[in-house]
Amino acid sequence: MEKCVQFSVFLANKPGVLSNLFRDLAKAKVNITTLAMMDSTEHGVLRMIVEDPRAARSVFKKREITSSETEVLAVTLPNRPGAAAELCEKLSAAHINLAYMYCAGGSSRGKTVVVLRVPDIKKATKVLENHKNTRKDMKIKLRRPRATLRR
C-alpha cells in the first residue's frame, strides 16, 4: 500500500495567517484533500494531506514556514455508529497504538475517510487488510490517496 504524506505546518496563532497560507497554496494549485487544525496559546499546528506535496513544500519554503512530514494511513469506513470503535479495537487487538486520527472532508455515499498515525504502518496495513478480507460487515477499505511518498 502506498503511504500518504501528511504535513504538519506550524503557524502563528494570529488572524490572517491561515487564510494567507491557504491563498498561497491555491495560487500554487495545491489541492488540500484532508486537514485538521490544533491550536495552543502561541501557535497552531495544521495537519494536512495534499495532492501535490512537492508544490506544497515549495510554498512552505517560499513563505519560510516550518513544517514536518509524516507517513499516515487513510482508511475508508462506513459512516455509522461503531465503525471507528471496530477499527480501533482491531488495531488494539494487534497491539498497535494510535498516536492520533482525524476525519477527512468530502465523504460520500455513507463513507467516511479517517487519517491514522500509527508507529508501524506496515503492521497496521497488514492488520487492516486482513480485517477487510475477514469482516465483510465492516468493509474497511484502504484508500490510495493521490498524495503518496515517492521512493
Secondary structure as the mmCIF struct_conf table of DSSP 4:
data_model
#
loop_
_struct_conf.conf_type_id
_struct_conf.id
_struct_conf.beg_label_comp_id
_struct_conf.beg_label_asym_id
_struct_conf.beg_label_seq_id
_struct_conf.end_label_comp_id
_struct_conf.end_label_asym_id
_struct_conf.end_label_seq_id
HELX_LH_PP_P HELX_LH_PP_P1 GLU A 2 LYS A 3
STRN STRN1 CYS A 4 ALA A 12
BEND BEND1 ASN A 13 LYS A 14
TURN_TY1_P TURN_TY1_P1 PRO A 15 GLY A 16
HELX_RH_AL_P HELX_RH_AL_P1 VAL A 17 LYS A 27
TURN_TY1_P TURN_TY1_P2 ALA A 28 LYS A 29
HELX_LH_PP_P HELX_LH_PP_P2 VAL A 30 ASN A 31
STRN STRN2 ILE A 32 ASP A 39
BEND BEND2 THR A 41 GLU A 42
STRN STRN3 HIS A 43 VAL A 50
BEND BEND3 GLU A 51 GLU A 51
HELX_RH_AL_P HELX_RH_AL_P2 PRO A 53 ARG A 63
TURN_TY1_P TURN_TY1_P3 GLU A 64 GLU A 64
STRN STRN4 THR A 66 PRO A 78
BEND BEND4 ASN A 79 ARG A 80
TURN_TY1_P TURN_TY1_P4 PRO A 81 GLY A 82
HELX_RH_AL_P HELX_RH_AL_P3 ALA A 83 ALA A 93
TURN_TY1_P TURN_TY1_P5 ALA A 94 HIS A 95
BEND BEND5 ALA A 99 ALA A 99
STRN STRN5 TYR A 100 CYS A 103
HELX_LH_PP_P HELX_LH_PP_P3 ALA A 104 ALA A 104
BEND BEND6 GLY A 105 GLY A 105
TURN_TY1_P TURN_TY1_P6 ARG A 109 GLY A 110
STRN STRN6 LYS A 111 ARG A 117
BEND BEND7 PRO A 119 PRO A 119
HELX_RH_AL_P HELX_RH_AL_P4 ILE A 121 THR A 134
TURN_TY1_P TURN_TY1_P7 LYS A 136 MET A 138
STRN STRN7 LYS A 141 LEU A 142
BEND BEND8 ARG A 146 ARG A 146
STRN STRN8 THR A 148 THR A 148
#
